[in-house]
Amino acid sequence: MPVTAPPVGHEIGAFVAGLAGRPLPDEVAEKLRCNLLHDLTCAMAAAGEGEALWATVRGRGPAESTILVDGGRTTAEDAAFANGALMHTRAQDDTHFAAKTHVGSAVIPAALAVAEREGSDGAAFLRAVAAGCEVAAAVGERLTAVSTARGFRASSIFGPLGAAAAAASILGLDAEGSANAVAIAASLSGGLNQTWIDGTSEYRIELGMAARHGVHAARLAAGGFTGAPRWYEGAAGFAHAFAGEDADPGEPWALGERWRVLDVTYKPYPVCAITQSAVQVAIDLAQRHDVDPDAITSVRCHLNPDDRSYPGTVNEGPFGDVAATLMSAQFCVAMALTDRTATLSGLRRFDDPGLTRLVGVTEVLGDDDLPALAGRVEVDLRSAGTISGELIPDEETYGWDWEGVRRNVVRLEPEIRAGRSVLDGLEAAVAGVTGLPSVDALVAGTLA
């Protein structure tokens, strides 16, 4: 990469600071509202897993920001950590697939914690979320193919950059300060995909740390600390460190011209994006054919070869954490065929004999004819032959509009402690976010 061009960091800083002076395009604002409602309700539907997180940060002072769902108060950094980790617990949060990054769970908790601390209004909050999502996705989409193959987890190396951009926006940092915040966050980035292979719980912590590091980096920049101008393209910079000589310089960044957040997708079930289609096919087969799980003799799950090779996708156990089960195509398809749905509680049935048997007779195969995120499932039934189905998603399958996200809230509702009146209040607050005098209504909308 040429070192004579203006630093990438300068362009990013100017974009983040420049958003404060202009309204978001209507379609971008609407997409962000969809992201916000989806991710907040995913956090609410993970409340049963929250206590261990909340116990690590509850009561730590000063009491600047709120712990979602729990209602406790803690520092902005600690609130961002707990909220980011909770939002990602189901792995159902929004996904920018080209960057393989859960941009929302890094950016939204960081922006929310700092906005609450600063008393920012809803419009400033939404602009900050836009800034963060764009920065994380822009860097991620050009490096993730190589960095993932090297073992790094995309969300945990690109998420801090977006979280820092969002926090810098809320703090009102100028172009230089915003550039410094993102550069500092680049030195705080890190995280591995081994969590999926070993099936351990740091997958949640990685998103929490991404949010926390972003807040911390922005506060450091606000205090006068500086970051390397060529943190991205320098000889010892981010791109070289995480992607080596194979780092793709890509097309011009075009920040604020091509809005990457419009490509964010959502998940109807708490399993990896890679297996969403296969799970939906399995649920449909089980329902339409009234499948008796005991009658299943073998299952074949076909995925795109690149999807199949993602760490943790092929895993027959033994299982001891939802990090393993939500990634395992064998387990997720077995659960879908057995339960005719997919839930967080179902992912915890590590030793269920029926699921264990089905996992053992399920094969995960690569199919070059299937595009990314597609799935085909074939089920052999004793004395009843073979049933099969296929789902090749289009832009609307997972790229929902507002009503699509609201329908998914209804799907999540049985797993959410708060009643319908609370959810109605949250939906109203998110729908009118740009007119909110503060983010208090968003926070309150998650509390039972």
C-alpha positions as CSV (number, residue, x, y, z in Angstrom):
1,M,0.0,0.0,0.0
2,P,1.4,3.4,-0.9
3,V,2.5,5.5,2.0
4,T,2.3,8.8,0.1
5,A,-1.5,8.9,-0.1
6,P,-3.3,10.7,2.7
7,P,-3.7,8.4,5.7
8,V,-6.9,6.3,5.8
9,G,-7.3,7.4,9.4
10,H,-7.8,11.0,8.3
11,E,-10.6,10.0,5.9
12,I,-12.3,8.0,8.6
13,G,-12.0,10.8,11.1
14,A,-13.4,13.3,8.7
15,F,-16.4,11.0,8.0
16,V,-17.2,10.5,11.6
17,A,-17.0,14.2,12.5
18,G,-18.8,15.2,9.4
19,L,-21.9,13.2,10.2
20,A,-22.7,15.6,13.0
21,G,-23.4,18.3,10.5
22,R,-25.9,16.5,8.3
23,P,-29.0,14.4,8.5
24,L,-28.9,10.7,7.6
25,P,-30.5,9.6,4.4
26,D,-34.0,8.3,5.1
27,E,-33.3,4.8,4.1
28,V,-30.2,4.7,6.3
29,A,-32.2,6.0,9.3
30,E,-34.9,3.4,8.8
31,K,-32.4,0.6,8.5
32,L,-30.7,1.7,11.7
33,R,-34.1,1.7,13.5
34,C,-34.5,-1.9,12.3
35,N,-31.1,-2.8,13.6
36,L,-31.8,-1.1,17.0
37,L,-35.1,-2.8,17.6
38,H,-33.8,-6.2,16.6
39,D,-30.6,-6.0,18.7
40,L,-32.3,-4.7,21.8
41,T,-34.9,-7.4,21.7
42,C,-32.2,-10.0,21.2
43,A,-30.6,-8.8,24.3
44,M,-33.9,-9.0,26.2
45,A,-34.4,-12.5,25.0
46,A,-31.0,-13.5,26.5
47,A,-31.8,-12.2,30.0
48,G,-31.6,-15.7,31.4
49,E,-27.9,-15.7,30.6
50,G,-27.3,-12.3,31.9
51,E,-26.6,-12.6,35.7
52,A,-23.0,-13.8,35.3
53,L,-22.3,-10.8,33.2
54,W,-24.2,-8.3,35.4
55,A,-22.4,-9.5,38.5
56,T,-19.1,-8.5,37.1
57,V,-20.0,-4.9,36.5
58,R,-23.0,-4.1,38.7
59,G,-22.4,-1.3,41.3
60,R,-19.0,-0.3,39.9
61,G,-18.9,3.5,39.8
62,P,-19.3,6.1,38.9
63,A,-22.9,5.3,37.9
64,E,-22.8,6.7,34.4
65,S,-24.9,4.3,32.3
66,T,-27.5,1.6,32.7
67,I,-27.1,-2.2,32.3
68,L,-29.8,-3.2,29.9
69,V,-32.6,-5.5,31.2
70,D,-31.0,-5.6,34.7
71,G,-31.4,-1.9,35.4
72,G,-28.2,-1.5,37.5
73,R,-25.9,1.4,37.0
74,T,-22.1,1.3,36.3
75,T,-19.4,3.1,34.3
76,A,-20.0,3.7,30.6
77,E,-17.2,1.3,29.7
78,D,-18.7,-1.5,31.9
79,A,-22.2,-0.9,30.7
80,A,-21.0,-1.1,27.1
81,F,-19.2,-4.4,28.0
82,A,-22.2,-6.0,29.7
83,N,-24.7,-4.8,27.1
84,G,-22.6,-5.8,24.1
85,A,-22.0,-9.3,25.6
86,L,-25.7,-9.8,26.4
87,M,-26.8,-8.5,23.0
88,H,-24.6,-11.2,21.3
89,T,-25.4,-14.0,23.7
90,R,-27.9,-15.6,21.3
91,A,-25.7,-14.9,18.3
92,Q,-28.9,-13.6,16.7
93,D,-27.9,-10.0,16.5
94,D,-27.5,-8.2,13.2
95,T,-24.7,-9.3,10.8
96,H,-22.8,-7.5,8.1
97,F,-22.0,-10.7,6.2
98,A,-19.4,-9.2,3.9
99,A,-17.4,-8.1,6.9
100,K,-18.5,-11.2,8.9
101,T,-19.1,-8.8,11.8
102,H,-21.9,-8.3,14.2
103,V,-21.7,-4.5,13.9
104,G,-24.7,-3.7,16.1
105,S,-23.5,-5.5,19.2
106,A,-20.2,-3.6,19.2
107,V,-21.5,-0.2,18.1
108,I,-25.0,0.2,19.7
109,P,-23.9,-0.6,23.3
110,A,-21.0,1.8,23.0
111,A,-23.1,4.6,21.6
112,L,-25.9,4.0,24.1
113,A,-23.6,4.0,27.1
114,V,-21.9,7.2,26.1
115,A,-25.1,8.9,25.0
116,E,-26.7,8.2,28.3
117,R,-23.7,9.5,30.2
118,E,-23.6,12.7,28.0
119,G,-27.4,13.3,27.9
120,S,-27.3,13.1,24.1
121,D,-30.6,13.2,22.2
122,G,-31.9,10.4,19.9
123,A,-30.8,12.0,16.7
124,A,-27.2,12.3,17.8
125,F,-27.3,8.7,19.1
126,L,-28.5,7.4,15.7
127,R,-25.9,9.4,13.8
128,A,-23.2,7.8,16.1
129,V,-24.6,4.3,15.4
130,A,-24.4,5.1,11.7
131,A,-20.8,6.2,12.0
132,G,-19.8,3.2,13.9
133,C,-21.5,0.7,11.7
134,E,-20.0,2.2,8.5
135,V,-16.4,2.2,9.9
136,A,-16.5,-1.4,11.2
137,A,-18.1,-2.7,8.0
138,A,-15.8,-0.7,5.7
139,V,-12.6,-2.0,7.3
140,G,-14.0,-5.5,7.8
141,E,-15.3,-6.2,4.3
142,R,-11.8,-5.7,2.8
143,L,-9.8,-7.7,5.3
144,T,-12.1,-10.4,6.7
145,A,-11.5,-13.1,4.1
146,V,-7.8,-13.2,5.0
147,S,-8.0,-12.4,8.7
148,T,-10.6,-15.1,9.3
149,A,-8.5,-17.7,7.6
150,R,-5.6,-16.7,9.9
151,G,-7.8,-17.4,13.0
152,F,-8.9,-13.9,14.0
153,R,-12.6,-13.3,14.7
154,A,-14.0,-10.5,12.6
155,S,-16.4,-9.0,15.2
156,S,-13.7,-8.7,17.8
157,I,-11.1,-7.0,15.5
158,F,-13.4,-4.7,13.5
159,G,-16.0,-4.1,16.2
160,P,-13.7,-1.9,18.4
161,L,-13.1,0.4,15.5
162,G,-16.8,0.9,15.0
163,A,-17.5,1.3,18.7
164,A,-14.7,4.0,18.9
165,A,-16.2,5.9,16.0
166,A,-19.7,5.8,17.6
167,A,-18.4,7.0,21.0
168,A,-16.3,9.7,19.3
169,S,-19.3,11.0,17.5
170,I,-21.3,11.2,20.7
171,L,-18.5,13.0,22.4
172,G,-18.4,15.6,19.6
173,L,-14.8,15.0,18.7
174,D,-13.5,16.8,15.6
175,A,-12.0,15.0,12.6
176,E,-8.5,14.7,14.3
177,G,-10.0,13.5,17.6
178,S,-12.2,10.9,15.9
179,A,-9.3,9.7,13.8
180,N,-7.3,9.3,17.1
181,A,-10.1,7.4,18.7
182,V,-10.3,4.8,15.9
183,A,-6.5,4.6,15.8
184,I,-6.3,3.9,19.5
185,A,-9.0,1.3,19.2
186,A,-7.0,-0.4,16.5
187,S,-4.4,-1.2,19.1
188,L,-7.1,-2.7,21.4
189,S,-8.5,-5.0,18.7
190,G,-8.1,-8.7,19.0
191,G,-10.0,-12.0,19.3
192,L,-9.9,-15.6,18.0
193,N,-12.3,-18.0,16.4
194,Q,-11.0,-20.9,18.5
195,T,-14.0,-20.1,20.8
196,W,-16.3,-21.8,18.2
197,I,-14.1,-24.9,17.8
198,D,-13.6,-25.5,21.5
199,G,-17.1,-24.3,22.3
200,T,-16.3,-21.8,25.0
201,S,-18.1,-18.7,26.3
202,E,-15.7,-16.0,25.3
203,Y,-17.6,-15.5,22.0
204,R,-19.9,-13.3,24.1
205,I,-17.1,-11.5,25.9
206,E,-15.5,-10.6,22.6
207,L,-18.4,-8.4,21.6
208,G,-18.6,-6.9,25.0
209,M,-14.9,-6.1,24.9
210,A,-15.3,-4.6,21.4
211,A,-17.9,-2.2,22.8
212,R,-15.9,-1.4,25.9
213,H,-12.6,-0.8,24.1
214,G,-14.4,1.6,21.7
215,V,-15.7,3.7,24.6
216,H,-12.3,3.7,26.3
217,A,-10.5,4.6,23.1
218,A,-12.8,7.6,22.5
219,R,-12.4,8.9,26.0
220,L,-8.7,8.6,25.7
221,A,-8.8,10.6,22.5
222,A,-11.0,13.2,24.1
223,G,-8.3,13.5,26.8
224,G,-5.7,14.3,24.3
225,F,-4.1,10.9,23.5
226,T,-3.2,10.3,19.9
227,G,-3.1,7.3,17.6
228,A,-1.0,6.4,14.6
229,P,-2.3,8.3,11.5
230,R,-1.4,5.3,9.4
231,W,-2.8,2.7,11.8
232,Y,-4.5,0.9,8.9
233,E,-2.1,0.9,6.0
234,G,1.3,1.4,7.7
235,A,4.1,-1.2,7.3
236,A,3.4,-2.3,10.9
237,G,-0.3,-1.4,10.8
238,F,-3.7,-3.0,11.2
239,A,-4.1,-4.4,7.7
240,H,-0.6,-6.0,7.7
241,A,-1.0,-7.4,11.2
242,F,-4.3,-9.1,10.7
243,A,-4.2,-9.9,6.9
244,G,-0.5,-9.8,6.0
245,E,0.7,-9.3,2.5
246,D,-2.7,-10.6,1.2
247,A,-4.5,-7.6,2.6
248,D,-6.9,-6.3,-0.1
249,P,-6.6,-2.5,-0.5
250,G,-10.0,-2.6,-2.1
251,E,-11.9,0.2,-3.8
252,P,-12.0,3.8,-2.5
253,W,-13.6,3.9,0.9
254,A,-16.5,6.0,-0.2
255,L,-17.7,6.5,3.4
256,G,-21.0,8.3,3.4
257,E,-21.6,7.6,-0.3
258,R,-22.1,3.8,-0.3
259,W,-23.9,3.0,3.0
260,R,-22.8,-0.4,4.1
261,V,-25.3,-0.6,6.9
262,L,-28.0,-1.2,4.3
263,D,-26.5,-4.7,3.7
264,V,-26.9,-5.7,7.3
265,T,-29.1,-8.9,7.8
266,Y,-31.0,-10.4,10.7
267,K,-31.6,-13.9,12.0
268,P,-34.9,-15.5,12.9
269,Y,-33.3,-18.0,15.2
270,P,-30.4,-18.0,17.7
271,V,-27.9,-20.0,15.5
272,C,-25.1,-19.0,13.3
273,A,-25.9,-17.1,10.1
274,I,-24.4,-19.9,8.1
275,T,-27.0,-22.5,9.4
276,Q,-30.1,-20.2,9.4
277,S,-31.3,-21.5,6.0
278,A,-30.7,-25.2,6.9
279,V,-32.5,-24.7,10.2
280,Q,-35.5,-23.1,8.5
281,V,-35.6,-26.0,6.0
282,A,-35.4,-28.6,8.8
283,I,-38.2,-26.9,10.7
284,D,-40.4,-26.8,7.6
285,L,-39.7,-30.5,6.8
286,A,-40.5,-31.5,10.4
287,Q,-43.8,-29.6,10.4
288,R,-45.0,-30.4,6.9
289,H,-44.3,-34.1,7.2
290,D,-45.0,-34.5,10.9
291,V,-41.6,-36.1,11.4
292,D,-41.1,-38.4,14.3
293,P,-37.4,-37.8,15.3
294,D,-37.1,-41.5,16.3
295,A,-37.8,-42.5,12.7
296,I,-34.9,-40.5,11.3
297,T,-32.1,-42.8,10.2
298,S,-29.7,-40.2,8.6
299,V,-29.5,-36.6,7.7
300,R,-27.5,-34.7,5.2
301,C,-27.0,-30.9,5.5
302,H,-25.6,-29.3,2.4
303,L,-23.9,-25.8,2.7
304,N,-21.7,-23.6,0.5
305,P,-18.1,-25.0,0.9
306,D,-16.8,-21.7,2.3
307,D,-19.6,-21.6,4.9
308,R,-19.0,-25.2,5.8
309,S,-15.3,-24.4,6.5
310,Y,-16.1,-21.6,8.9
311,P,-14.7,-22.6,12.4
312,G,-17.1,-24.6,14.5
313,T,-19.7,-25.3,11.7
314,V,-18.9,-29.0,11.6
315,N,-18.9,-30.2,15.2
316,E,-20.5,-33.5,16.4
317,G,-19.7,-32.8,20.1
318,P,-19.5,-33.5,22.9
319,F,-21.0,-30.1,23.8
320,G,-20.7,-28.1,27.0
321,D,-21.6,-24.5,26.0
322,V,-24.0,-22.8,23.6
323,A,-21.0,-21.5,21.8
324,A,-20.6,-25.0,20.4
325,T,-24.2,-25.9,19.8
326,L,-25.2,-22.6,18.1
327,M,-22.4,-23.1,15.6
328,S,-22.7,-26.8,15.0
329,A,-24.7,-27.5,11.9
330,Q,-25.3,-31.0,13.1
331,F,-26.8,-29.9,16.4
332,C,-28.8,-27.0,15.0
333,V,-30.4,-29.2,12.3
334,A,-31.1,-32.0,14.9
335,M,-32.7,-29.5,17.2
336,A,-34.8,-28.0,14.4
337,L,-36.0,-31.5,13.4
338,T,-36.8,-32.5,17.0
339,D,-38.3,-29.3,18.4
340,R,-39.7,-27.8,15.1
341,T,-38.1,-24.5,16.2
342,A,-34.8,-23.2,17.5
343,T,-34.4,-21.6,20.9
344,L,-31.7,-20.6,23.4
345,S,-33.0,-23.2,25.9
346,G,-32.9,-25.9,23.1
347,L,-29.2,-25.0,22.5
348,R,-28.6,-25.9,26.2
349,R,-29.7,-29.5,25.8
350,F,-26.1,-30.7,25.6
351,D,-26.8,-34.3,26.8
352,D,-30.3,-34.9,25.4
353,P,-30.1,-38.5,24.1
354,G,-32.4,-37.9,21.2
355,L,-30.5,-34.9,20.0
356,T,-27.2,-36.7,20.6
357,R,-28.4,-39.6,18.4
358,L,-29.5,-37.3,15.6
359,V,-26.2,-35.3,15.7
360,G,-24.4,-38.6,15.3
361,V,-26.3,-39.5,12.1
362,T,-26.1,-36.0,10.5
363,E,-23.5,-35.3,7.9
364,V,-22.5,-31.8,6.8
365,L,-21.5,-31.6,3.1
366,G,-20.1,-28.8,0.9
367,D,-22.0,-28.1,-2.3
368,D,-20.4,-25.7,-4.9
369,D,-23.8,-25.1,-6.4
370,L,-25.1,-23.5,-3.2
371,P,-24.4,-19.8,-2.7
372,A,-23.4,-18.3,0.6
373,L,-26.0,-18.7,3.4
374,A,-28.0,-21.2,1.5
375,G,-28.9,-24.7,2.8
376,R,-30.3,-28.0,1.7
377,V,-31.4,-30.7,4.1
378,E,-32.2,-34.4,3.2
379,V,-33.7,-36.6,5.9
380,D,-33.9,-40.4,5.5
381,L,-36.9,-41.8,7.4
382,R,-37.3,-45.5,8.4
383,S,-39.9,-47.1,6.2
384,A,-40.9,-43.7,4.6
385,G,-38.1,-42.8,2.2
386,T,-36.3,-39.5,2.0
387,I,-37.7,-36.0,2.4
388,S,-35.7,-32.9,1.4
389,G,-35.9,-29.2,1.1
390,E,-33.7,-26.2,0.1
391,L,-33.6,-22.5,0.8
392,I,-31.5,-20.1,-1.3
393,P,-32.0,-16.7,0.3
394,D,-32.6,-13.5,-1.6
395,E,-32.2,-10.0,-0.4
396,E,-35.5,-10.1,1.5
397,T,-35.0,-13.4,3.3
398,Y,-32.8,-11.9,6.0
399,G,-32.8,-8.2,5.0
400,W,-36.0,-7.4,6.8
401,D,-37.9,-4.1,6.8
402,W,-39.5,-2.6,10.0
403,E,-42.5,-4.9,9.8
404,G,-40.2,-7.9,9.3
405,V,-38.3,-7.0,12.5
406,R,-41.5,-6.5,14.4
407,R,-42.7,-10.0,13.4
408,N,-39.5,-11.4,14.7
409,V,-40.1,-9.6,18.0
410,V,-43.3,-11.6,18.2
411,R,-41.3,-14.8,17.6
412,L,-38.9,-13.8,20.4
413,E,-41.6,-12.8,22.8
414,P,-42.0,-16.2,24.6
415,E,-38.3,-15.9,25.5
416,I,-38.6,-12.3,26.8
417,R,-39.4,-11.6,30.4
418,A,-41.0,-8.3,29.8
419,G,-44.7,-8.2,28.8
420,R,-46.2,-6.9,25.6
421,S,-46.8,-3.4,27.1
422,V,-43.0,-3.0,27.6
423,L,-42.3,-4.2,24.1
424,D,-44.8,-1.8,22.7
425,G,-43.1,1.0,24.5
426,L,-39.7,0.0,23.2
427,E,-41.0,-0.2,19.6
428,A,-42.5,3.2,19.9
429,A,-39.2,4.6,21.3
430,V,-37.2,3.1,18.5
431,A,-39.6,4.2,15.9
432,G,-39.4,7.8,17.1
433,V,-35.7,7.7,18.1
434,T,-34.7,10.8,16.2
435,G,-37.2,12.9,18.1
436,L,-36.2,11.6,21.6
437,P,-34.7,14.3,23.9
438,S,-32.5,11.6,25.4
439,V,-31.9,7.9,25.1
440,D,-33.6,7.2,28.4
441,A,-36.7,5.7,26.7
442,L,-34.6,3.2,24.8
443,V,-32.9,2.0,28.0
444,A,-36.2,1.9,29.9
445,G,-37.8,-0.1,27.1
446,T,-35.6,-3.1,27.9
447,L,-36.5,-3.2,31.6
448,A,-39.2,-5.6,32.8
